[in-house]
Amino acid sequence: MIGELLSGMAHSSGPGFVGVSLIFIYLAWILTIGCLRVKEAMDEDHH
């Protein structure tokens, strides 16, 4: 799946290149925030 995106990105127009780049940035943002939320939840003191 990622290989297809990279291949398509290499053969796309300027707007397509920007779009795929933004998809990768958005995915990285979602994963980062998700990991931070899990870490916060694990660090909380549960009663």
C-alpha positions as a printed Julia matrix, in Angstrom:
47×3 Matrix{Float64}:
  0.0    0.0     0.0
  2.72   2.49    0.93
  4.78   1.36   -2.04
  1.88   2.1    -4.37
  1.48   5.56   -2.84
  5.18   6.3    -3.28
  5.15   5.01   -6.83
  2.08   7.07   -7.67
  3.61  10.08   -5.95
  6.75   9.8    -8.11
  4.67   9.78  -11.31
  2.05  12.37  -10.33
  1.61  16.04  -10.99
  2.51  18.78   -8.52
 -0.87  18.79   -6.75
 -0.81  14.98   -6.55
  2.66  15.05   -5.02
  1.51  17.59   -2.43
 -1.62  15.57   -1.69
  0.27  12.34   -1.04
  2.81  14.22    1.08
 -0.03  15.65    3.18
 -1.51  12.16    3.58
  1.81  10.92    5.01
  2.08  13.93    7.33
 -1.51  13.41    8.52
 -0.89   9.71    9.12
  2.26  10.49   11.12
  0.31  13.08   13.15
 -2.48  10.59   13.94
  0.02   7.93   15.04
  1.98  10.4    17.18
 -1.11  11.73   18.94
 -2.43   8.19   19.44
  0.82   7.07   21.06
  0.85  10.13   23.32
 -2.75   9.46   24.41
 -1.95   5.83   25.2
  1.13   6.88   27.18
 -0.92   9.46   29.13
 -3.59   6.88   29.87
 -1.0    4.39   31.12
  0.7    7.02   33.32
 -2.55   8.06   35.04
 -3.13   6.71   38.52
 -6.21   4.49   38.34
 -8.17   4.02   41.56
